[in-house]
Amino acid sequence: MLSAPRHLVQRPGHRDHDRRHARRQRHDVHLVAGTTSTGTSIGIGDTVTHLLSAINTASGGSSSITAGAITVTPGSAGLTLSGTALAKIGLSATGDGLAGQTLAIAATGGGTATSITFGLGTGQVSTLNQLNSALAANNLQATIDSSTGKINITTSNDAASSTIGAVTGTSTVSGQAFYGLTPAAAVADPTSQQQRASLVSQYNNVLAQINTTAQDASFNGINLLNGDTLKLTFNEPASRH
């Protein structure tokens, strides 16, 4: 412990007393070396290995250290952070609220119905890339709003005019992440509609030009491209002269 001085201005005749008092006070500041870790507590005499072991005990996962940075890989139940020290390392208390929960989305735009289990286990979803891989077969894609942290699920281009299928699963019940969400009906994008109409018009114009060219491709009144028949007569005796 550290003690503040009792006198900011030293009085005459008390210098020797204060020096003896200071020497006695220094004996009160001591460190006990060699203390070992117990459970999730770290002792002063412990090493980095002991620290990693304590982290593994607390997190239920595995940890490693490289170039001074500690990497924690949580178990299948995810990782929950708490404690007053979090703010000192720039973190806030949070946990994996979706671990073990399910999300099912009915077939959308002729796609394959989606069935997702969130978590870190085999076949489960814990990242945005994994979520998009699970949604792709159902003509769906997911993004994360950087300002709110919310997950947005929309139809892909192939099913842009379709309404997302019914959403069910344990993550949709009261109090959970996807509770109360109802897929909205598809809304036509005016810009996209205009671009598509322009492409359709160009395509039809090309077809019309091909038809006009085919109709004009005739010789001596015969147009084979238009379905006319050309009759050839071979005169073998006449060809000898």
Contacts in CASP RR format, 6 or more apart in sequence:
PFRMAT RR
TARGET T0000
AUTHOR 0000-0000-0000
METHOD contacts of the structure
MODEL  1
MLSAPRHLVQRPGHRDHDRRHARRQRHDVHLVAGTTSTGTSIGIGDTVTH
LLSAINTASGGSSSITAGAITVTPGSAGLTLSGTALAKIGLSATGDGLAG
QTLAIAATGGGTATSITFGLGTGQVSTLNQLNSALAANNLQATIDSSTGK
INITTSNDAASSTIGAVTGTSTVSGQAFYGLTPAAAVADPTSQQQRASLV
SQYNNVLAQINTTAQDASFNGINLLNGDTLKLTFNEPASRH
1 28 0 8 1.000
1 29 0 8 1.000
2 29 0 8 1.000
3 25 0 8 1.000
3 28 0 8 1.000
7 14 0 8 1.000
7 18 0 8 1.000
10 18 0 8 1.000
31 44 0 8 1.000
32 44 0 8 1.000
33 44 0 8 1.000
33 45 0 8 1.000
34 43 0 8 1.000
34 44 0 8 1.000
34 45 0 8 1.000
35 43 0 8 1.000
35 44 0 8 1.000
35 45 0 8 1.000
35 46 0 8 1.000
36 43 0 8 1.000
36 45 0 8 1.000
36 46 0 8 1.000
36 50 0 8 1.000
37 43 0 8 1.000
37 46 0 8 1.000
37 50 0 8 1.000
37 51 0 8 1.000
37 53 0 8 1.000
37 54 0 8 1.000
39 54 0 8 1.000
39 57 0 8 1.000
40 54 0 8 1.000
40 57 0 8 1.000
40 58 0 8 1.000
41 54 0 8 1.000
42 50 0 8 1.000
42 51 0 8 1.000
42 54 0 8 1.000
43 50 0 8 1.000
48 65 0 8 1.000
52 63 0 8 1.000
52 64 0 8 1.000
52 65 0 8 1.000
52 70 0 8 1.000
55 63 0 8 1.000
55 70 0 8 1.000
55 72 0 8 1.000
56 62 0 8 1.000
56 63 0 8 1.000
59 72 0 8 1.000
59 74 0 8 1.000
59 75 0 8 1.000
59 79 0 8 1.000
60 74 0 8 1.000
60 75 0 8 1.000
60 77 0 8 1.000
61 72 0 8 1.000
61 73 0 8 1.000
61 74 0 8 1.000
61 75 0 8 1.000
61 79 0 8 1.000
62 72 0 8 1.000
62 73 0 8 1.000
62 75 0 8 1.000
63 70 0 8 1.000
63 71 0 8 1.000
63 72 0 8 1.000
63 73 0 8 1.000
64 70 0 8 1.000
64 71 0 8 1.000
65 71 0 8 1.000
72 79 0 8 1.000
74 96 0 8 1.000
74 120 0 8 1.000
75 120 0 8 1.000
76 99 0 8 1.000
76 119 0 8 1.000
76 120 0 8 1.000
76 121 0 8 1.000
76 124 0 8 1.000
77 96 0 8 1.000
77 99 0 8 1.000
77 120 0 8 1.000
78 95 0 8 1.000
78 96 0 8 1.000
78 99 0 8 1.000
78 119 0 8 1.000
78 120 0 8 1.000
79 95 0 8 1.000
79 96 0 8 1.000
80 94 0 8 1.000
80 95 0 8 1.000
80 96 0 8 1.000
81 91 0 8 1.000
81 92 0 8 1.000
81 93 0 8 1.000
81 94 0 8 1.000
81 95 0 8 1.000
82 93 0 8 1.000
83 93 0 8 1.000
86 92 0 8 1.000
86 93 0 8 1.000
96 118 0 8 1.000
96 119 0 8 1.000
97 177 0 8 1.000
98 118 0 8 1.000
98 119 0 8 1.000
98 171 0 8 1.000
98 177 0 8 1.000
99 118 0 8 1.000
99 119 0 8 1.000
99 120 0 8 1.000
100 117 0 8 1.000
100 118 0 8 1.000
100 119 0 8 1.000
100 124 0 8 1.000
100 170 0 8 1.000
101 117 0 8 1.000
101 118 0 8 1.000
101 169 0 8 1.000
101 170 0 8 1.000
101 171 0 8 1.000
101 176 0 8 1.000
101 177 0 8 1.000
102 115 0 8 1.000
102 116 0 8 1.000
102 117 0 8 1.000
102 118 0 8 1.000
102 169 0 8 1.000
102 170 0 8 1.000
102 171 0 8 1.000
103 114 0 8 1.000
103 115 0 8 1.000
103 116 0 8 1.000
103 118 0 8 1.000
103 167 0 8 1.000
103 169 0 8 1.000
103 171 0 8 1.000
103 172 0 8 1.000
103 178 0 8 1.000
104 113 0 8 1.000
104 114 0 8 1.000
104 115 0 8 1.000
104 116 0 8 1.000
104 167 0 8 1.000
104 168 0 8 1.000
104 169 0 8 1.000
105 113 0 8 1.000
105 114 0 8 1.000
105 135 0 8 1.000
105 138 0 8 1.000
105 140 0 8 1.000
105 153 0 8 1.000
105 164 0 8 1.000
105 165 0 8 1.000
105 166 0 8 1.000
105 167 0 8 1.000
106 113 0 8 1.000
106 165 0 8 1.000
106 166 0 8 1.000
106 167 0 8 1.000
106 168 0 8 1.000
107 113 0 8 1.000
107 138 0 8 1.000
107 165 0 8 1.000
108 138 0 8 1.000
108 139 0 8 1.000
108 140 0 8 1.000
108 155 0 8 1.000
108 159 0 8 1.000
108 162 0 8 1.000
108 163 0 8 1.000
108 164 0 8 1.000
108 165 0 8 1.000
109 139 0 8 1.000
109 155 0 8 1.000
109 158 0 8 1.000
109 159 0 8 1.000
109 162 0 8 1.000
110 139 0 8 1.000
110 159 0 8 1.000
110 162 0 8 1.000
111 137 0 8 1.000
111 138 0 8 1.000
111 139 0 8 1.000
111 159 0 8 1.000
112 137 0 8 1.000
112 138 0 8 1.000
113 138 0 8 1.000
114 134 0 8 1.000
114 135 0 8 1.000
114 137 0 8 1.000
114 138 0 8 1.000
114 140 0 8 1.000
116 125 0 8 1.000
116 131 0 8 1.000
116 134 0 8 1.000
117 123 0 8 1.000
117 124 0 8 1.000
117 125 0 8 1.000
118 124 0 8 1.000
118 125 0 8 1.000
118 126 0 8 1.000
118 171 0 8 1.000
119 125 0 8 1.000
119 126 0 8 1.000
120 126 0 8 1.000
125 131 0 8 1.000
125 134 0 8 1.000
128 142 0 8 1.000
128 143 0 8 1.000
128 144 0 8 1.000
131 142 0 8 1.000
131 151 0 8 1.000
132 141 0 8 1.000
132 142 0 8 1.000
135 141 0 8 1.000
135 142 0 8 1.000
135 153 0 8 1.000
136 156 0 8 1.000
139 155 0 8 1.000
139 156 0 8 1.000
139 158 0 8 1.000
139 159 0 8 1.000
139 162 0 8 1.000
140 153 0 8 1.000
140 154 0 8 1.000
140 155 0 8 1.000
140 156 0 8 1.000
140 159 0 8 1.000
140 164 0 8 1.000
141 153 0 8 1.000
141 154 0 8 1.000
141 155 0 8 1.000
141 156 0 8 1.000
142 151 0 8 1.000
142 152 0 8 1.000
142 153 0 8 1.000
142 154 0 8 1.000
143 151 0 8 1.000
143 152 0 8 1.000
143 154 0 8 1.000
144 150 0 8 1.000
144 151 0 8 1.000
144 152 0 8 1.000
145 151 0 8 1.000
145 152 0 8 1.000
151 177 0 8 1.000
153 164 0 8 1.000
154 164 0 8 1.000
155 162 0 8 1.000
155 164 0 8 1.000
155 186 0 8 1.000
160 186 0 8 1.000
160 189 0 8 1.000
160 192 0 8 1.000
161 186 0 8 1.000
161 188 0 8 1.000
162 186 0 8 1.000
163 183 0 8 1.000
163 184 0 8 1.000
163 185 0 8 1.000
163 186 0 8 1.000
164 183 0 8 1.000
164 184 0 8 1.000
165 183 0 8 1.000
166 183 0 8 1.000
167 178 0 8 1.000
167 181 0 8 1.000
167 182 0 8 1.000
167 183 0 8 1.000
169 178 0 8 1.000
170 176 0 8 1.000
171 177 0 8 1.000
171 178 0 8 1.000
171 179 0 8 1.000
172 178 0 8 1.000
172 179 0 8 1.000
172 180 0 8 1.000
172 181 0 8 1.000
173 179 0 8 1.000
214 223 0 8 1.000
214 225 0 8 1.000
214 226 0 8 1.000
215 223 0 8 1.000
215 225 0 8 1.000
215 226 0 8 1.000
217 223 0 8 1.000
217 224 0 8 1.000
217 225 0 8 1.000
217 226 0 8 1.000
218 226 0 8 1.000
218 228 0 8 1.000
221 228 0 8 1.000
222 228 0 8 1.000
222 229 0 8 1.000
222 230 0 8 1.000
224 230 0 8 1.000
END
